[in-house]
Amino acid sequence: MRHARVAYNGLIQNAMDTEAGIQLEDGRIVEESEVTWLPPVEPKTVFTLGLNFADHAAELSFKEAPKEPLVFLKGPNTFIGHRGETVRPSDVTFMHYECELAVVIGKTAKNVKKEEAYDYVRGYTVANDYALRDYLENYYRPNLRVKNRDTCTPIGPWLVDKEDIEDPMNLQLTTYVNGEITQQGSTADMIFSVPHLIEYLSGFMTLNSGDIILTGTPKGSVDTKVGDEVITEVEGIGRLVNTIVGEEAFQTN
Ligand SMILES: O=C(O)C/C(=C\C=C(/O)C(=O)O)C(=O)O
């Protein structure tokens, strides 16, 4: 089953994918074009992996891939839904996308072993973890300016139940910029697998239902510009569409 959160006529509703269209929790069936897509899970604690693919570490000139997971957190200001707009700040010269498998935790997890890790997963969605490379100097600094800009993490459109994904560790990751493929990889090439990450994180803190783990991106992250349409796709899970806009399009009040 595929689940979403949408706004329809100003009301936020849970929704699911049906043959007839999107079914809202109030029972109505609506067209995709009638809704505003929200992140399919309201983000709580969101863990994000840095350099979980050796080829992406290499393209950023990090000579060695990490020996243990490099994890950082993302603030709620960063998240937007499918078909949303991401602001490219005017002070940056290089802003790259990152196509990622996002794992949604389904129940409280503490000290979970790899072998049982999937019992704690609710499902999967697609994320695009934009980064501002201008601020990427080294790995031993908080990466707030690189990774926590407003609107810089589109996520969705669907949360796909884990039962519908046979092997999350063998899914194609693809990014299209203005219709051209610019990034391709496979979750099979992660340095730290989904079960490894759940064991690692739950070994020192509690994971809660609704927490999300963004699992990192393969090589192929190139610069983007205002007006680009960026589609990040994870095989079997979804195609997440996003457009880059200039700062003048983003008003917070
Ligand atoms: O932006 C970068 O590519 C480096 C980085 C994080 C990397 C990832 O999120 C990733 O490899 O998926 C950073 O925090 O500077």
Ligand as a Chemical Component Dictionary entry (heavy atoms), coordinates in Angstrom:
data_LIG
# 
_chem_comp.id                   LIG 
_chem_comp.type                 NON-POLYMER 
_chem_comp.pdbx_formal_charge   0 
_chem_comp.three_letter_code    LIG 
# 
loop_
_chem_comp_atom.comp_id 
_chem_comp_atom.atom_id 
_chem_comp_atom.alt_atom_id 
_chem_comp_atom.type_symbol 
_chem_comp_atom.charge 
_chem_comp_atom.model_Cartn_x 
_chem_comp_atom.model_Cartn_y 
_chem_comp_atom.model_Cartn_z 
_chem_comp_atom.pdbx_ordinal 
LIG O1 O1 O 0 26.927 17.433 0.674  1  
LIG C1 C1 C 0 27.668 16.467 0.615  2  
LIG O2 O2 O 0 27.691 15.715 -0.340 3  
LIG C2 C2 C 0 28.518 16.219 1.802  4  
LIG C3 C3 C 0 27.690 16.185 3.018  5  
LIG C4 C4 C 0 26.789 15.204 3.186  6  
LIG C5 C5 C 0 26.692 14.106 2.288  7  
LIG C6 C6 C 0 25.585 13.369 2.164  8  
LIG O3 O3 O 0 24.407 13.723 2.677  9  
LIG C7 C7 C 0 25.621 12.109 1.410  10 
LIG O4 O4 O 0 26.718 11.648 1.099  11 
LIG O5 O5 O 0 24.554 11.556 1.132  12 
LIG C8 C8 C 0 27.868 17.260 4.030  13 
LIG O6 O6 O 0 27.209 17.211 5.070  14 
LIG O7 O7 O 0 28.625 18.178 3.812  15 
# 
loop_
_chem_comp_bond.comp_id 
_chem_comp_bond.atom_id_1 
_chem_comp_bond.atom_id_2 
_chem_comp_bond.value_order 
_chem_comp_bond.pdbx_ordinal 
LIG O1 C1 DOUB 1  
LIG C1 O2 SING 2  
LIG C1 C2 SING 3  
LIG C2 C3 SING 4  
LIG C3 C4 DOUB 5  
LIG C3 C8 SING 6  
LIG C4 C5 SING 7  
LIG C5 C6 DOUB 8  
LIG C6 O3 SING 9  
LIG C6 C7 SING 10 
LIG C7 O4 DOUB 11 
LIG C7 O5 SING 12 
LIG C8 O6 DOUB 13 
LIG C8 O7 SING 14 
# 
